[in-house]
Amino acid sequence: MKKGDNMTHLRETPWDKRNFNINTYEVTSTDEEALRETDQFAGHYTIKVNPLENPKTLLQHGFYYVDTLIEPICKKENLKLFEASDINLSKTYDPEEVLKIAEESMHGRFHRDFNIPDSMADKRYVNWVNDLHQSGKIIALYYQNDLAGYYGFDQNKVLLLGIHKEYRSRGLTKAFTSLACKEQLASGYDELKTSISAVNVASLNLFNALGFRLKSTVDVYHKLNGEVT
C-alpha cells in the first residue's frame, strides 16, 4: 500500500521525521479504524488520549505508554511575579550559547521511548530549540550580563525553559520565568498555557508557584512499525 492511501486519521510530522530517519505520524483519533491505519504503514506514531480511556485497544495495536502530560493554564490576573536583582530578558543572544544550554537541559517523552536512541531524542530537542530561535520565539535570560538560560514560546503557549546548570538552585528561575510570562502576556493574551511531564516535579512546582493551575491531563502513547536507524 502506498503512503497516502487510506491515510484519513494520520497527520505527518516532518519535524520528527528529520530526526528519526523514518516516517512519523500523529494519530488523530482512537477509533478502531484509525488504529488499523497505524498497522498499514511503516513509521513511528504518537497518539494522545484521555487518561480515563481504557488503553486495551491501543495495546492490542502495538502502542505503548511513554508519558502523562499535565496541562496547566494561568490567567493574566493570576500571574505571580518574583523579583531578583541583576536579571534581565532580551531577544538578543548568541544562538550557539542557547543551544549549548539546551544540550545540557534536554529531556522529554522521546527520551523515555525505548525504541528511540538517546542521541536521536537529543537531536530532536536541540532542533526544536533551533526552530524556535529561527522563528523569533526564544527569550534569552541574563544574569549580570551572562546568558543564564532561555524561554521558548509560541503565541500563548509556554514551550520550553532551559537554565544553565551554574544558575540553578539560586532563586533565579521563578524570577526569570515570571518576567518572561509577563512579557508574553503583554502581546495581548488573557492567559498562558503549558504542558509538563508528570515526572517533572520541579517544573510542576515552578509553574504552580507562578499561578498556573491544572486544566487537563493527557496520556501519550507511541508505536513503532519498522526500525529507527
MOWOZI-V781183 format. One record per helix or strand of 2 or more residues. SS is the DSSP state (hx for helix, st for strand). FROM is the first residue (numbers start at 1). TO is the last residue. Records with the same first field share a line. If there is no record, write none. Layout:
BEGIN
SS: FROM-TO ; FROM-TO
END
This chain:
BEGIN
st: 10-12 ; 24-27 ; 43-49 ; 64-75 ; 87-90 ; 138-143 ; 146-154 ; 157-163 ; 191-194 ; 196-197 ; 213-225
hx: 14-20 ; 32-37 ; 56-60 ; 76-78 ; 95-105 ; 109-112 ; 118-134 ; 165-167 ; 173-185 ; 201-210
END
